[in-house]
């Protein structure tokens, strides 16, 4: 608890100190004027680093996605396959054969 009060006291003392005006400008304003060029340069360097990282990641992801799509288009090349509707089956299934198939399906499950 003592450390919390010490921290709060130090924080408020710092804020009060930085709020003192010298030549119509606070101490914080003078400090800001002095260090703002270097902080802007650092901020621009960090922003350009992240922008390059995002662009590289985007480029890599696009290449990865493009490589996942097959180059050849799938098509039916067999003359035995049918793209037209087939009307009747080529042979008739008898009632007995149908019952045997039903039994085979039931026994398989």
QUIFENTA-V727309 format. One record per helix or strand of 3 or more residues. SS is the DSSP state (hx for helix, st for strand). FROM is the first residue (numbers start at 0). TO is the last residue. Records with the same first field share a line. If there is no record, write none. Layout:
SS->FROM-TO + FROM-TO
This chain:
hx->1-17 + 26-67 + 94-107
